[in-house]
Amino acid sequence: MDSQERADFLNAYTKLLVNAWSDEDFAARLQSEPRTALAEVGLEIAAGATVEVLTVAAAHENESAQEAALEEQIGFWEQGAATGVYKLHVPNEPQVEGEELSESDLMSVAGGGCCCCPCCCITFGGKNNS
């Protein structure tokens, strides 16, 4: 796979994952009609080729583990092009970890902290009251 083919694959694979995680209908099609779902995101496979869609645990450990998982998928795709049997790993939907924000965090997110000019900070007792 040359660099352009790799970039095209990565773009399409990313689109596939986003669609699978955010669209229940697409996720169902990916399982029941993988050829159709792959074509929707720009991944074409040869006539007669088969696709095995495997749901796998997402690589949350670190960036190098995520990169290794991606490289493995690229290898599976190249192998599928050579053998006609594609393995497609679809990680579980990533979970966004949340934590509670403090009152000062909420104030700065909501625009409660002043950062525009020294005059209003002095007048209204903002963070930059120098």
C-alpha positions in Angstrom: 0.0 0.0 0.0 1.6 3.3 -1.0 1.2 6.5 1.0 -1.9 7.7 -0.9 -3.6 4.4 -0.6 -2.8 4.3 3.1 -4.2 7.8 3.6 -7.3 6.9 1.7 -7.8 3.7 3.8 -7.3 5.6 7.1 -9.8 8.3 6.1 -12.4 5.7 5.1 -11.7 3.5 8.2 -12.1 6.5 10.4 -15.4 7.4 8.8 -16.5 3.7 9.2 -15.7 3.8 12.9 -17.4 7.2 13.5 -20.5 5.9 11.6 -20.5 2.6 13.5 -20.3 4.4 16.8 -22.9 7.1 16.1 -25.4 5.5 13.8 -27.2 2.3 14.9 -28.5 1.6 11.4 -25.0 1.8 9.9 -23.7 -0.5 12.7 -26.4 -3.0 11.9 -25.7 -2.8 8.2 -22.0 -3.3 8.9 -22.8 -6.6 10.6 -25.5 -7.8 8.2 -24.3 -6.3 4.9 -20.6 -5.4 5.3 -19.9 -5.0 1.6 -22.6 -2.3 1.4 -21.5 -0.5 4.6 -17.9 -0.5 3.4 -18.9 0.9 0.1 -20.8 3.7 1.9 -17.5 4.9 3.4 -15.4 4.4 0.4 -13.9 1.0 1.0 -14.5 -1.2 -2.0 -13.7 -4.9 -2.0 -13.4 -7.2 -4.9 -16.3 -9.3 -6.1 -16.3 -12.7 -4.4 -14.3 -11.4 -1.4 -15.6 -12.0 2.1 -15.6 -9.7 5.1 -15.4 -10.8 8.7 -16.4 -7.9 11.0 -15.0 -8.4 14.5 -15.9 -6.2 17.5 -12.8 -5.8 19.6 -11.9 -3.9 22.8 -10.8 -0.4 22.1 -7.1 0.3 22.7 -7.2 2.8 25.5 -3.8 2.0 27.1 -1.7 4.7 25.3 -1.0 6.2 22.0 1.5 3.5 21.0 -1.1 0.8 21.7 -3.6 2.6 19.5 -1.1 3.0 16.8 -0.3 -0.7 16.9 -4.0 -1.6 16.6 -4.3 0.7 13.6 -1.2 -0.8 12.0 -2.7 -4.3 12.6 -5.9 -3.2 10.8 -3.9 -1.9 7.9 -2.1 -5.3 7.7 -5.5 -7.1 7.8 -6.8 -4.9 5.0 -3.7 -5.6 2.8 -3.9 -9.3 3.6 -7.6 -9.2 2.5 -6.7 -7.6 -0.8 -4.3 -10.5 -1.4 -6.4 -13.4 -0.2 -10.0 -12.2 -0.7 -10.8 -12.6 3.0 -10.9 -9.3 4.8 -10.8 -9.0 8.6 -12.3 -5.8 9.8 -11.7 -4.9 13.5 -14.3 -2.4 14.9 -13.4 -1.3 18.4 -16.1 -1.0 20.9 -17.5 2.6 21.1 -15.0 4.7 23.1 -16.2 5.9 26.4 -15.7 9.5 27.3 -14.4 9.7 30.8 -15.8 12.6 32.7 -15.0 14.2 35.9 -16.9 16.8 37.9 -15.8 20.4 37.3 -15.2 22.8 40.2 -17.1 26.0 40.5 -14.1 28.0 39.1 -13.8 25.6 36.2 -17.5 26.1 35.4 -17.1 29.9 35.7 -14.2 29.9 33.1 -16.1 27.6 30.7 -19.2 29.8 31.0 -17.2 33.0 30.4 -17.4 34.1 34.1 -13.7 34.8 34.3 -12.5 38.1 32.7 -9.7 38.0 30.2 -10.6 41.0 27.9 -8.9 44.0 29.5 -7.5 45.1 32.8 -10.1 47.8 33.4 -13.1 45.5 33.8 -11.0 43.1 35.8 -10.2 45.8 38.3 -13.7 47.2 38.4 -15.5 43.8 38.7 -12.8 41.9 40.6 -11.9 39.5 37.9 -8.9 37.2 37.8 -6.6 39.8 36.2 -7.1 42.6 38.7 -3.7 44.1 38.7 
